[in-house]
Amino acid sequence: MAAAPLNTTYMACPQCSSQRIWKDGLRQTRLGPVQRYLCRQCGYQFSEPKVHLRPSGISEGSQSVQKVHTKFLRPPADKLVLCQIGAAQTTGAKNLAETQEIPTQEKAQRGATPAPDPETIKGLIAQYAYYLEKENYKSNGYLERIRQLAKKGANLLDPEDVKSVIAKQAWKDGTKLLAIYAYDAMTKMLGIQWTPPKYKQEEILPFIPEESELDQLIAASQSRRLRAFLQTLKETFADPGEALRIEWIDVNTSNNTISINHPVKGHDTGQYQVSNKLIAMLNALPKTSKRVFPMRYDTLHSGYVQFRKRIAFKLQNPRLRNISFNTFRHWGGTMTYYYTRKILYVQKVLRHKRIESTMKYTKLIQFKDDEFDVEAATTPEEATELLKAGFEKADEYNGIHLYRRPKRFGPNMSAAILTG
């Protein structure tokens, strides 16, 4: 029998306290039919809390039908499915009304805030998005983190519950730290006092792919928008959040420049010289929005993960699965430092406000011998000229000083130089 909406507003699910309750048919018992209900929020099925019936042979008030049948339509693996077949209440039998009161009592003892219903959560997230815009928060990841916490079942009105949910996730401490930052902004919006848990950002050596592997991913994309987005990340070393905020007015096709006017937290604005190839890719995109890439990050990222997995299998190169959106920036920062050895220049290219943020991109990678230009110097004057040209002394043999310099990586090295 199809479920029908329930008009009564006082009825609540004994499992999740949601009032999104639908009638779900009748259950026939020896005492008569009993109405069953279905929670549209958690899938919990239960009967009326207490139904007084007077079938033949039973006096009024002497018997009452208690909890007839309850079950999860989608039972969690760690929860026991409750079942109590229709029988008159006896000593020790659980009353559904009492079952409903227990979670409330426990929450009161803990001082916890009752979980809001889905509609309230939806409105709270919308209010949060407006708050971030009003307070000029630059990180678009804050909103996505809050959405993620809500999907994980965190009560956004209860800081202790949020901390508990974050602690249980199999996330790295750096990811948990981002969730803490996002919720900290929400507590300020709501005026809630809380003590954030302490997590420390791990220092992890970034995965640095070969340039050919980045080009393989870009060339394999069947989506013009994704292909242009990846090429933009490669040539500007932009954070993916910054690339998503690029507007058409930021793209100058007359002199092949792209401006980053909406940086994320900790970054400065900047302007980059890009290739004709990237400009052609951008010109092929529809201009249906003021933004060049009018997409949500989570939507774009989920599609990219599936695409990356498929291409890695097709090309039999599992390293491709390690290339994230941020990998393009890691590659650019690391390679720029390797070829210039000028940390302040790398800071300028990556638009870091603090030099400490640049240091993690200075992890060097190993190159093959044929990836170096080699020169020899026999006089101090020759050695000086080679040093000015970016060569470093590698060895000395019979009075001859050998110098080497890494070959430039790809044709777009100069594109990283800021023009503004």
GUKEVEX-192350 format. One record per residue (C-alpha): residue number from 1; z, y, x. Coordinates in Angstrom, 3 decimals. Example, Ala and Ser with C-alpha at 12.3 -4.5 7.8 and 13.67 -1.06 7.14 Angstrom:
<recs>
[rec 1, [7.800, -4.500, 12.300]]
[rec 2, [7.140, -1.060, 13.670]]
</recs>
This chain:
<recs>
[rec 1, [0.000, 0.000, 0.000]]
[rec 2, [-0.961, 3.398, 1.381]]
[rec 3, [1.869, 5.723, 2.251]]
[rec 4, [2.370, 8.744, 0.024]]
[rec 5, [3.986, 12.053, 0.977]]
[rec 6, [7.625, 12.489, 0.020]]
[rec 7, [8.451, 15.717, -1.785]]
[rec 8, [12.178, 15.592, -1.230]]
[rec 9, [13.127, 17.913, 1.605]]
[rec 10, [16.636, 16.644, 2.304]]
[rec 11, [15.576, 13.168, 3.388]]
[rec 12, [15.512, 12.757, 7.193]]
[rec 13, [14.559, 9.911, 9.498]]
[rec 14, [17.700, 8.127, 10.755]]
[rec 15, [16.022, 7.611, 14.125]]
[rec 16, [14.615, 11.037, 15.087]]
[rec 17, [15.975, 13.294, 12.278]]
[rec 18, [12.454, 14.410, 11.372]]
[rec 19, [11.792, 15.405, 7.757]]
[rec 20, [8.152, 14.328, 7.915]]
[rec 21, [8.893, 11.374, 5.608]]
[rec 22, [6.349, 9.534, 3.454]]
[rec 23, [6.976, 6.990, 0.721]]
[rec 24, [5.760, 3.591, 1.888]]
[rec 25, [5.878, 1.309, -1.110]]
[rec 26, [8.628, -0.706, -2.780]]
[rec 27, [10.529, -3.679, -1.491]]
[rec 28, [11.542, -6.260, -4.036]]
[rec 29, [15.101, -7.518, -3.714]]
[rec 30, [17.332, -9.633, -5.941]]
[rec 31, [18.942, -6.401, -7.089]]
[rec 32, [15.655, -4.781, -7.981]]
[rec 33, [12.935, -2.709, -6.276]]
[rec 34, [13.985, -0.478, -3.374]]
[rec 35, [11.902, 2.462, -2.147]]
[rec 36, [10.757, 2.251, 1.458]]
[rec 37, [9.962, 5.296, 3.637]]
[rec 38, [7.888, 5.877, 6.773]]
[rec 39, [8.608, 8.530, 9.416]]
[rec 40, [5.363, 10.190, 10.446]]
[rec 41, [6.966, 11.440, 13.643]]
[rec 42, [8.270, 8.272, 15.318]]
[rec 43, [6.867, 5.492, 13.110]]
[rec 44, [10.319, 4.304, 11.989]]
[rec 45, [10.395, 2.498, 8.600]]
[rec 46, [13.539, 2.445, 6.498]]
[rec 47, [14.791, 2.164, 2.919]]
[rec 48, [16.797, 4.533, 0.736]]
[rec 49, [20.241, 5.253, 2.154]]
[rec 50, [21.979, 4.094, -0.998]]
[rec 51, [20.498, 3.010, -4.322]]
[rec 52, [22.774, 2.218, -7.277]]
[rec 53, [21.318, -0.484, -9.517]]
[rec 54, [22.788, -2.364, -12.442]]
[rec 55, [20.854, -5.602, -12.888]]
[rec 56, [22.135, -8.142, -15.369]]
[rec 57, [25.403, -9.687, -14.344]]
[rec 58, [26.466, -6.843, -12.013]]
[rec 59, [28.797, -4.119, -13.227]]
[rec 60, [28.272, -0.432, -12.381]]
[rec 61, [29.874, 0.563, -9.110]]
[rec 62, [30.735, -3.014, -8.142]]
[rec 63, [27.723, -3.460, -5.946]]
[rec 64, [25.303, -1.145, -4.172]]
[rec 65, [22.164, -1.873, -2.241]]
[rec 66, [22.621, -0.816, 1.310]]
[rec 67, [20.113, -0.625, 4.124]]
[rec 68, [17.526, -3.178, 3.043]]
[rec 69, [14.991, -3.167, 5.864]]
[rec 70, [14.308, -0.954, 8.843]]
[rec 71, [11.867, -1.381, 11.666]]
[rec 72, [9.705, 0.490, 14.163]]
[rec 73, [6.003, 0.365, 13.519]]
[rec 74, [5.598, 1.281, 17.195]]
[rec 75, [8.895, -0.013, 18.662]]
[rec 76, [9.791, 1.216, 22.160]]
[rec 77, [10.247, -1.571, 24.665]]
[rec 78, [13.804, -0.550, 25.451]]
[rec 79, [15.031, -0.272, 21.853]]
[rec 80, [16.153, -3.046, 19.566]]
[rec 81, [14.396, -3.331, 16.204]]
[rec 82, [17.026, -3.108, 13.521]]
[rec 83, [16.856, -5.427, 10.531]]
[rec 84, [19.377, -6.004, 7.749]]
[rec 85, [17.990, -8.038, 4.841]]
[rec 86, [18.935, -6.908, 1.338]]
[rec 87, [22.419, -8.016, 0.427]]
[rec 88, [25.382, -6.474, -1.260]]
[rec 89, [27.629, -4.481, 1.003]]
[rec 90, [30.380, -6.565, 2.492]]
[rec 91, [33.102, -5.952, 5.001]]
[rec 92, [31.567, -5.022, 8.333]]
[rec 93, [28.084, -4.251, 6.918]]
[rec 94, [26.541, -1.027, 8.215]]
[rec 95, [25.859, 1.773, 5.785]]
[rec 96, [22.594, 3.681, 6.387]]
[rec 97, [24.353, 6.968, 5.723]]
[rec 98, [26.861, 6.096, 8.430]]
[rec 99, [24.015, 5.118, 10.768]]
[rec 100, [22.477, 8.529, 10.252]]
[rec 101, [25.726, 10.310, 11.044]]
[rec 102, [26.404, 8.574, 14.360]]
[rec 103, [23.766, 10.367, 16.458]]
[rec 104, [24.857, 13.700, 15.028]]
[rec 105, [28.485, 12.990, 15.874]]
[rec 106, [27.567, 11.915, 19.380]]
[rec 107, [25.522, 15.069, 19.909]]
[rec 108, [28.387, 17.185, 18.642]]
[rec 109, [30.741, 15.485, 21.082]]
[rec 110, [28.313, 16.166, 23.914]]
[rec 111, [27.711, 19.719, 22.770]]
[rec 112, [23.962, 18.999, 22.659]]
[rec 113, [21.494, 21.027, 20.624]]
[rec 114, [19.723, 19.083, 17.839]]
[rec 115, [16.105, 18.318, 18.725]]
[rec 116, [13.622, 20.638, 16.981]]
[rec 117, [10.893, 19.194, 14.776]]
[rec 118, [7.277, 19.070, 16.033]]
[rec 119, [6.262, 22.239, 14.202]]
[rec 120, [9.124, 24.148, 15.810]]
[rec 121, [8.121, 22.852, 19.237]]
[rec 122, [4.539, 23.925, 18.628]]
[rec 123, [5.672, 27.426, 17.679]]
[rec 124, [8.030, 27.572, 20.658]]
[rec 125, [5.207, 26.738, 23.075]]
[rec 126, [2.973, 29.379, 21.476]]
[rec 127, [5.778, 31.928, 21.872]]
[rec 128, [6.168, 30.844, 25.499]]
[rec 129, [2.452, 31.360, 26.186]]
[rec 130, [2.703, 34.911, 24.817]]
[rec 131, [5.841, 35.523, 26.890]]
[rec 132, [4.103, 34.427, 30.111]]
[rec 133, [1.223, 36.772, 29.404]]
[rec 134, [3.510, 39.658, 28.496]]
[rec 135, [5.695, 39.220, 31.580]]
[rec 136, [2.588, 38.828, 33.769]]
[rec 137, [3.378, 35.354, 35.081]]
[rec 138, [0.410, 34.374, 37.236]]
[rec 139, [0.838, 30.588, 37.321]]
[rec 140, [-1.079, 28.886, 34.527]]
[rec 141, [0.731, 25.683, 35.478]]
[rec 142, [3.927, 26.860, 33.766]]
[rec 143, [2.511, 26.383, 30.275]]
[rec 144, [1.095, 22.960, 31.128]]
[rec 145, [4.438, 21.844, 32.577]]
[rec 146, [6.256, 22.817, 29.395]]
[rec 147, [3.696, 20.959, 27.290]]
[rec 148, [4.202, 17.943, 29.518]]
[rec 149, [7.989, 18.086, 29.150]]
[rec 150, [7.631, 18.273, 25.353]]
[rec 151, [5.373, 15.182, 25.388]]
[rec 152, [7.988, 13.371, 27.472]]
[rec 153, [10.503, 13.981, 24.662]]
[rec 154, [12.553, 16.746, 26.253]]
[rec 155, [14.529, 18.965, 23.862]]
[rec 156, [13.353, 22.379, 25.024]]
[rec 157, [16.371, 24.039, 23.403]]
[rec 158, [18.814, 21.911, 25.404]]
[rec 159, [18.778, 22.554, 29.185]]
[rec 160, [20.850, 19.457, 29.928]]
[rec 161, [18.364, 17.273, 28.084]]
[rec 162, [15.471, 18.892, 29.976]]
[rec 163, [17.207, 18.223, 33.307]]
[rec 164, [17.776, 14.609, 32.285]]
[rec 165, [14.114, 14.098, 31.361]]
[rec 166, [12.901, 15.663, 34.616]]
[rec 167, [15.289, 13.516, 36.664]]
[rec 168, [13.973, 10.310, 35.055]]
[rec 169, [10.317, 11.012, 35.867]]
[rec 170, [8.644, 9.236, 38.774]]
[rec 171, [7.478, 12.581, 40.136]]
[rec 172, [7.733, 13.887, 43.654]]
[rec 173, [10.439, 16.468, 44.207]]
[rec 174, [7.795, 19.158, 44.567]]
[rec 175, [6.410, 18.338, 41.105]]
[rec 176, [9.922, 18.357, 39.629]]
[rec 177, [10.478, 21.727, 41.256]]
[rec 178, [7.420, 23.124, 39.460]]
[rec 179, [8.800, 21.842, 36.150]]
[rec 180, [12.123, 23.546, 36.916]]
[rec 181, [10.350, 26.859, 37.598]]
[rec 182, [8.424, 26.567, 34.331]]
[rec 183, [11.525, 25.836, 32.260]]
[rec 184, [13.485, 28.579, 34.036]]
[rec 185, [10.973, 31.070, 32.629]]
[rec 186, [11.521, 29.594, 29.156]]
[rec 187, [15.313, 29.957, 29.418]]
[rec 188, [14.819, 33.629, 30.237]]
[rec 189, [12.648, 34.004, 27.143]]
[rec 190, [15.247, 32.283, 24.954]]
[rec 191, [18.251, 33.951, 26.615]]
[rec 192, [19.738, 30.544, 27.530]]
[rec 193, [22.128, 30.261, 30.476]]
[rec 194, [21.618, 27.182, 32.623]]
[rec 195, [22.126, 25.852, 36.134]]
[rec 196, [18.820, 24.575, 37.551]]
[rec 197, [19.003, 21.268, 39.437]]
[rec 198, [18.336, 21.362, 43.165]]
[rec 199, [15.088, 19.870, 44.406]]
[rec 200, [13.436, 20.521, 47.744]]
[rec 201, [9.718, 20.743, 48.388]]
[rec 202, [8.622, 17.850, 50.591]]
[rec 203, [6.500, 18.574, 53.617]]
[rec 204, [3.597, 16.154, 53.283]]
[rec 205, [0.613, 16.105, 55.602]]
[rec 206, [-2.327, 17.003, 53.344]]
[rec 207, [-5.261, 14.637, 53.055]]
[rec 208, [-8.230, 16.188, 54.830]]
[rec 209, [-11.568, 14.601, 53.901]]
[rec 210, [-14.849, 14.953, 55.711]]
[rec 211, [-17.175, 17.677, 54.475]]
[rec 212, [-19.744, 15.034, 53.568]]
[rec 213, [-17.233, 13.470, 51.154]]
[rec 214, [-16.728, 16.778, 49.375]]
[rec 215, [-20.493, 17.163, 49.122]]
[rec 216, [-20.806, 13.637, 47.706]]
[rec 217, [-18.461, 14.481, 44.840]]
[rec 218, [-20.234, 17.751, 44.114]]
[rec 219, [-23.705, 16.196, 44.151]]
[rec 220, [-22.655, 13.212, 42.001]]
[rec 221, [-21.361, 15.325, 39.110]]
[rec 222, [-23.592, 15.224, 36.039]]
[rec 223, [-21.799, 18.244, 34.568]]
[rec 224, [-23.250, 21.573, 35.673]]
[rec 225, [-19.937, 23.281, 35.023]]
[rec 226, [-17.863, 20.814, 37.040]]
[rec 227, [-20.422, 20.866, 39.849]]
[rec 228, [-20.297, 24.668, 40.020]]
[rec 229, [-16.483, 24.618, 39.826]]
[rec 230, [-16.190, 22.228, 42.783]]
[rec 231, [-18.682, 24.234, 44.827]]
[rec 232, [-16.660, 27.386, 44.084]]
[rec 233, [-13.500, 25.685, 45.344]]
[rec 234, [-15.304, 24.646, 48.518]]
[rec 235, [-16.763, 28.050, 49.389]]
[rec 236, [-13.835, 30.286, 48.416]]
[rec 237, [-10.886, 27.961, 49.220]]
[rec 238, [-9.434, 29.227, 45.932]]
[rec 239, [-6.526, 27.663, 44.108]]
[rec 240, [-7.905, 25.839, 41.024]]
[rec 241, [-5.916, 28.159, 38.767]]
[rec 242, [-7.545, 31.161, 40.427]]
[rec 243, [-11.021, 29.644, 40.088]]
[rec 244, [-10.482, 29.100, 36.359]]
[rec 245, [-9.667, 32.798, 35.961]]
[rec 246, [-12.852, 34.058, 37.613]]
[rec 247, [-14.751, 36.265, 35.188]]
[rec 248, [-18.446, 37.087, 35.128]]
[rec 249, [-17.710, 40.636, 36.229]]
[rec 250, [-16.138, 39.151, 39.379]]
[rec 251, [-19.468, 37.573, 40.380]]
[rec 252, [-21.873, 39.942, 42.122]]
[rec 253, [-25.292, 38.311, 42.338]]
[rec 254, [-26.852, 41.255, 44.192]]
[rec 255, [-24.825, 40.686, 47.372]]
[rec 256, [-23.603, 37.099, 46.738]]
[rec 257, [-19.897, 37.829, 46.476]]
[rec 258, [-17.114, 36.441, 44.298]]
[rec 259, [-13.873, 38.381, 43.807]]
[rec 260, [-10.514, 36.715, 43.193]]
[rec 261, [-8.827, 39.352, 41.028]]
[rec 262, [-6.312, 37.072, 39.295]]
[rec 263, [-4.439, 35.273, 42.090]]
[rec 264, [-1.595, 32.838, 41.558]]
[rec 265, [1.942, 33.587, 42.683]]
[rec 266, [2.205, 34.127, 46.428]]
[rec 267, [-1.469, 34.995, 46.908]]
[rec 268, [-3.286, 38.299, 47.316]]
[rec 269, [-6.586, 39.325, 45.794]]
[rec 270, [-9.746, 38.994, 47.836]]
[rec 271, [-13.510, 38.879, 47.919]]
[rec 272, [-15.714, 36.173, 49.447]]
[rec 273, [-19.296, 35.973, 50.607]]
[rec 274, [-20.855, 32.853, 49.072]]
[rec 275, [-24.110, 30.971, 49.404]]
[rec 276, [-27.305, 31.313, 47.383]]
[rec 277, [-26.725, 27.725, 46.283]]
[rec 278, [-23.466, 28.616, 44.528]]
[rec 279, [-24.941, 31.741, 42.922]]
[rec 280, [-27.788, 29.633, 41.524]]
[rec 281, [-25.280, 27.133, 40.121]]
[rec 282, [-23.322, 29.898, 38.395]]
[rec 283, [-26.446, 31.529, 36.958]]
[rec 284, [-27.354, 28.200, 35.332]]
[rec 285, [-24.134, 28.191, 33.296]]
[rec 286, [-24.022, 29.565, 29.721]]
[rec 287, [-22.321, 32.949, 29.408]]
[rec 288, [-20.423, 32.247, 26.189]]
[rec 289, [-17.114, 33.654, 27.440]]
[rec 290, [-15.906, 36.389, 29.738]]
[rec 291, [-14.646, 33.639, 32.040]]
[rec 292, [-17.086, 31.667, 34.163]]
[rec 293, [-15.140, 28.445, 33.530]]
[rec 294, [-13.673, 28.758, 29.998]]
[rec 295, [-11.676, 25.529, 30.116]]
[rec 296, [-8.049, 24.459, 30.111]]
[rec 297, [-6.798, 23.024, 33.376]]
[rec 298, [-5.501, 19.761, 31.889]]
[rec 299, [-8.811, 19.106, 30.113]]
[rec 300, [-10.830, 19.786, 33.254]]
[rec 301, [-8.480, 17.764, 35.458]]
[rec 302, [-8.394, 14.670, 33.228]]
[rec 303, [-12.202, 14.557, 33.167]]
[rec 304, [-12.367, 15.034, 36.925]]
[rec 305, [-9.949, 12.159, 37.586]]
[rec 306, [-12.129, 9.745, 35.609]]
[rec 307, [-15.284, 11.029, 37.296]]
[rec 308, [-13.713, 10.736, 40.761]]
[rec 309, [-12.622, 7.157, 40.108]]
[rec 310, [-16.102, 6.196, 38.925]]
[rec 311, [-17.867, 7.750, 41.940]]
[rec 312, [-15.396, 6.219, 44.419]]
[rec 313, [-16.190, 2.777, 42.995]]
[rec 314, [-19.941, 3.416, 42.911]]
[rec 315, [-20.065, 4.601, 46.540]]
[rec 316, [-17.426, 2.075, 47.663]]
[rec 317, [-15.400, 4.853, 49.260]]
[rec 318, [-11.744, 4.769, 48.106]]
[rec 319, [-11.023, 7.955, 50.095]]
[rec 320, [-12.780, 9.933, 47.376]]
[rec 321, [-9.931, 9.140, 44.981]]
[rec 322, [-7.606, 11.209, 47.196]]
[rec 323, [-9.662, 14.380, 46.786]]
[rec 324, [-7.928, 16.642, 44.276]]
[rec 325, [-8.844, 20.196, 43.316]]
[rec 326, [-6.323, 21.465, 45.871]]
[rec 327, [-7.868, 19.281, 48.584]]
[rec 328, [-10.776, 21.734, 48.850]]
[rec 329, [-8.295, 24.476, 49.781]]
[rec 330, [-6.399, 22.191, 52.183]]
[rec 331, [-9.677, 21.274, 53.856]]
[rec 332, [-10.741, 24.892, 54.158]]
[rec 333, [-7.439, 26.127, 55.578]]
[rec 334, [-7.087, 23.277, 58.060]]
[rec 335, [-10.665, 23.447, 59.290]]
[rec 336, [-10.615, 27.224, 59.591]]
[rec 337, [-7.580, 27.019, 61.819]]
[rec 338, [-9.078, 24.215, 63.863]]
[rec 339, [-12.246, 26.152, 64.596]]
[rec 340, [-10.650, 29.552, 65.195]]
[rec 341, [-7.055, 28.786, 66.277]]
[rec 342, [-6.126, 32.148, 64.750]]
[rec 343, [-3.278, 31.654, 62.300]]
[rec 344, [-3.382, 35.265, 61.085]]
[rec 345, [-7.071, 34.870, 60.294]]
[rec 346, [-6.309, 31.720, 58.284]]
[rec 347, [-3.622, 33.642, 56.412]]
[rec 348, [-6.194, 36.288, 55.532]]
[rec 349, [-8.782, 33.731, 54.431]]
[rec 350, [-6.284, 31.889, 52.225]]
[rec 351, [-4.792, 35.200, 50.980]]
[rec 352, [-1.208, 34.122, 51.632]]
[rec 353, [1.430, 36.818, 51.348]]
[rec 354, [3.801, 34.909, 53.648]]
[rec 355, [2.798, 33.412, 56.983]]
[rec 356, [5.137, 30.474, 56.304]]
[rec 357, [2.796, 29.364, 53.531]]
[rec 358, [-0.083, 29.224, 56.001]]
[rec 359, [1.645, 27.045, 58.579]]
[rec 360, [1.223, 23.823, 56.574]]
[rec 361, [-2.563, 24.194, 56.834]]
[rec 362, [-2.469, 24.076, 60.620]]
[rec 363, [-2.241, 20.286, 60.827]]
[rec 364, [-5.068, 19.279, 63.115]]
[rec 365, [-7.340, 16.326, 62.565]]
[rec 366, [-9.027, 14.126, 65.135]]
[rec 367, [-12.682, 14.739, 65.943]]
[rec 368, [-15.237, 12.564, 67.634]]
[rec 369, [-16.433, 13.558, 71.097]]
[rec 370, [-19.884, 14.435, 69.808]]
[rec 371, [-18.419, 17.056, 67.490]]
[rec 372, [-17.752, 19.447, 70.382]]
[rec 373, [-19.900, 21.832, 72.352]]
[rec 374, [-19.121, 21.398, 76.055]]
[rec 375, [-19.662, 23.979, 78.811]]
[rec 376, [-18.759, 24.175, 82.484]]
[rec 377, [-17.505, 27.166, 84.523]]
[rec 378, [-17.360, 27.537, 88.290]]
[rec 379, [-16.284, 31.176, 88.515]]
[rec 380, [-13.542, 33.226, 86.836]]
[rec 381, [-16.200, 35.348, 85.154]]
[rec 382, [-17.838, 32.319, 83.528]]
[rec 383, [-14.459, 31.011, 82.409]]
[rec 384, [-13.620, 34.374, 80.834]]
[rec 385, [-16.877, 34.446, 78.879]]
[rec 386, [-16.316, 30.937, 77.582]]
[rec 387, [-12.795, 31.786, 76.449]]
[rec 388, [-14.105, 34.837, 74.601]]
[rec 389, [-16.636, 32.589, 72.863]]
[rec 390, [-13.880, 30.341, 71.531]]
[rec 391, [-13.982, 27.591, 74.157]]
[rec 392, [-10.819, 25.943, 75.445]]
[rec 393, [-10.291, 24.329, 78.800]]
[rec 394, [-10.424, 20.562, 78.478]]
[rec 395, [-10.567, 19.220, 82.025]]
[rec 396, [-11.321, 19.978, 85.688]]
[rec 397, [-13.465, 17.932, 88.052]]
[rec 398, [-14.229, 18.717, 91.712]]
[rec 399, [-13.526, 22.404, 91.195]]
[rec 400, [-15.636, 22.601, 88.010]]
[rec 401, [-13.747, 23.730, 84.921]]
[rec 402, [-14.861, 21.995, 81.726]]
[rec 403, [-14.504, 23.792, 78.393]]
[rec 404, [-15.155, 22.598, 74.887]]
[rec 405, [-15.397, 24.122, 71.435]]
[rec 406, [-15.564, 22.338, 68.056]]
[rec 407, [-18.903, 22.550, 66.342]]
[rec 408, [-18.881, 24.739, 63.275]]
[rec 409, [-18.346, 22.817, 60.052]]
[rec 410, [-21.261, 23.398, 57.728]]
[rec 411, [-23.294, 26.526, 56.987]]
[rec 412, [-20.640, 28.258, 54.888]]
[rec 413, [-18.000, 28.909, 57.550]]
[rec 414, [-18.824, 32.622, 57.472]]
[rec 415, [-18.404, 32.590, 53.696]]
[rec 416, [-14.655, 32.322, 54.178]]
[rec 417, [-14.530, 35.778, 55.752]]
[rec 418, [-13.162, 38.371, 53.344]]
[rec 419, [-15.381, 41.320, 52.713]]
[rec 420, [-12.848, 43.320, 50.735]]
</recs>
